[in-house]
Amino acid sequence: MIKIKIERNGKTIFEVPLNGDWDRIIREMESEIEEFRKDLEEMTRLYKTFTNENRVKMLLDFIEERRKRFKEFLEEYKLNPKIVASNLENLRRAGLISKGGRREYYLSPLGFGAFMTAGVVLRRILRELQKGGEWRRIKVE
């Protein structure tokens, strides 16, 4: 069985199996699913952030460097300044980065956590489910 477990100070505060009896899992997670429904707008905004390759690359840069200037993104990505500004603003509105002075941006604690869960951890979970034959890669063309 594959399950996700969240601990705080050594105490389990959340746990959910990802395979097994789906009906039972859904019944047990009913209140969490309802809370997700209430936060749908916020969650959708966050998910949209991760659907743009340039924004994900920017987050990767923040993970590695913690802070970065607007000019550095222009030089490294060779993108139109409006596109860079739009992507940075999207990340800022989602709470994933903070803006400092002199057009400098910083990774926020939420940005670190969101990247780790929506990127690193999700990738690992999908690979584990794939190993068990319970998930197949979907080819997108």
N, C-alpha and C positions, 0 to 999 in steps of 0.2 A: 504494500500500500504506500502511496505517495501522499504526503500531507504537508501543509504549510503550518508552521508554528511560530508565533510571535511571543517573545519573552521580554519582560522588563524587570531588571534587577533579579534575574534568575527565576521569576514567576511567570508561568504561562498566562498570557492575557487574551490570546486568540489562537484557535487551532481549527483547521478545516482539511478534510481529506479531499484529494483531487481525483480519486478513482474509487471504484466500489459501487455500492448501491446508490445511484443518483437520487432516487426518490427519497431515501432516508436522509441523505446529505442535504438536499433542498429543504426538507422539513426541519432539520436541525438548524439550518442557516436562515430560516424564514425572516427573523428580525434583522439580520445583517443585510439580506437582500432588499428588504423594505427600506432600510437606511440608505442603501445605495441608490434606490429609486428616488429618494428625497434629495440626494446630492447629485442627481444626474447631470444637471447643467455644469456644475463645477468639475465633475469627473470627465465629461465630454470635452471641456476646454483643455483639461490636462492631457487627455488622449490625443487631441488634435496636435498638440505640441510635438508628440512623438511620431506623427505621421509625415513629417517633413525632414528629409535627409539632412539638409543644411542645419536645421535646428538641433538635430541629434548630434551632428558633428561638432557644433558649437558647445553643446553640453559636454561632450567628450573632452574638448579643449579645456573647459572649466574644471572638469574632474582632474585633469593632469596639471593645470596651472593655477587654479583657484581664482585668478583674476585676469582680465584681458581688456585691452583698449580697443575702441571702435576701429581705429586705424590698422591695428594688427589683423583684425578680421578682413578688412578690405584688401590688405596686402596678401594674406595667405589664401583667401578664398577666391580672389579675382572676380568678385560679384559687384553688381551695381550697388552703390551706397544706399539706395532706397530699399533694396532687398535685405541688405545687412541690417539696416535700421528697423525694418519691419519685423525681421526674425528676432532681433534683440528685444524689441518691444513686446512681442508675443511671449517670450520667455519671462520677461519682467512682469507682465500682467498675470501670468500663471503663477507667479511667486517663486519661480525657479532660480532667478538671478536678481541681484540688487544693483542699482546704479549708484556709482560714486561720483566724485568730481572728475573734471577733465575727461569726460567721455570714457570712463573706466567702469567696468562691470565686474561683479563678484558673484560667485556661486553661493546660493543661500542654503541653509540647512535643509529646507524642503526640497531644493533642487538636487542636493546630494542624495537624499532619501528616495526621491522620485526616480532619479536615474538608476540607482541601485535596484529598486524594485521593478520598475517598468522596463529596464534594460537588462542588467546583469542577471538578476534573479529570475525574471520571466524567461530569458533565454535558457537558463539552466533547467528550469522546470519543464519547459517544452522538450528539451533534449531527453530528460529522464522519462517523460511520458512516451516519447518516440521509441525509446529503447524497449519499453514494455509493449509496443505495438498498439498503444491506445491513442496515438496521435500520429497523423501523417503530415508531412510538409505539404503545404498548398502552393502550387506553382502559380505565381502571378506574372502575367504577361502584359 
